[in-house]
Amino acid sequence: MDPRETHHDSHGDCDHERESIIKEDRKDYFCVDVPELTDEENKANEKFLKIRDELLSDGKLPFLDEYYDSLPVISQSKLYEKLQKMPKGGHLHLHLTASCKIDFLMELSKEDCVYYNEKENKFKIFVDLEPEEGYIKSSEMRENWNKEGTFDEFIRSKILLNEKDLSSKHSSTIWSNFQWKFDLTFDLYNYEKFMEKIILQVMLDSINEKVFVLEFRHIFGCVFNDKHVVVSLQDEIAMFERCLEKAREVEPSFSCRLISCGLKIVGDGHINTQLECCLQGMKETNIIAGYDLVCEEDITPPLTKYKKLIQAAQENSETPLNIYLHAGETCCRDNENLYDAIQMGTKRIGHGFAILNHPHLIDIAREKQICLEVCPVSNLILGYTFDLRWHPAKSLMHRGVPITISADDPGFWNTYGVSLDYCYASLAWDLNLRELKQLAINGIKHAALTDCEKEKQREKFDEEWSKWIEHMNTED
């Protein structure tokens, strides 16, 4: 035999083996609903990749800069402009009391009923009641402010996580700078007249950025009236339904769901109350999708502590109680919340990036189609990663785990909606239009909607996607 033929055959075998390895490696890739792009989509993809790569030219990687250095570069870019117009299916992980544009919240703070206590660093609303000691009308403080800068600049620096708040490399330290901001703005968000304005504004902002399915994480029983009395569950639900009706005047296809949240840091009594509100509310409206447990995962009790409470509620419920649990928002290898979340039957997992440490759970999530609500900017800001190129979601997509993109708490880091998260993800994870389209479809596929509602939302998405592709191909 000619030795050259043997040499040739060995090369052929190597090439065949290489192709087999590549094929096996890519068999679980997450783009199950977008097997390929059309000719028009491929044309748009070329333009999109060119726009994306313009931000990465000359070795620049803005997503690696400090957040408040990268924010203006990315949010004012052509990439952001295009992604803001891109239909995104659903936004499935957004905490209501951290969802509002800072400018909108600042305008509310100018109302005559708003007071501020500088010592306690807290806003309070006084309408029919006399102001408490130490609280001064914010409009007066604004007029009489004699310290450095303006009162509004001072307040913005308190509400937003600033450079100093984010200077630590330890997530728990950043969380300690973050958690109290919910107390600072509690009354601004939970005063019923303000909350209704906020809910509607966030809905309209969602429609504007082509999000047609919005799911709020929400804590019931905090909304209060002019007399500072907590309103009834029925009145609270009615407020959401009024806002949804108004939003549908702008976009008839718009859908909204609420996931009731219990705060693990408060304890059993509070969690039981939230479960009761959730179950009672589900009897009165279909806007409530299910239940969740929240708070910083590394310092609060594990899910096992509350498993019996949730299971008892599920057994006593007249209608199925779906759960959408936060879990795996941690860098701690000993955290076992993901095991319990999946064992308890969670429909989706909030954050969930620590699942990368659990090979068997990855298999279960892929097989059962348990979607991860990934919040890239939040994970970056709160110190769970300092380089989004190494965020677990990038690997999990290749393992076939369904994920969606969400914003978590954008009102505290000077943005709104989910477009910025799509920008950071597309830059750091080298996403193309096929992958972005799948992420958007997942926002419908895994939303807390009926099959009929999902079908209608998918029709709306396909219509809007075609328009956006045409826009990409006709504009310079």
Helices and strands as residue ranges (DSSP letters): H 3-25, H 39-54, G 57-59, G 62-64, H 67-75, H 78-85, E 90-95, G 96-98, H 102-108, E 114-117, E 122-125, E 136-137, H 138-144, H 151-159, H 171-179, H 181-184, H 186-190, H 192-208, E 213-218, H 233-250, E 255-263, H 268-284, E 288-294, G 303-306, H 307-316, E 325-327, H 337-343, E 348-351, G 353-357, H 359-368, E 371-374, H 376-381, G 388-390, H 392-398, E 403-405, G 410-412, H 419-428, H 433-445, H 451-474
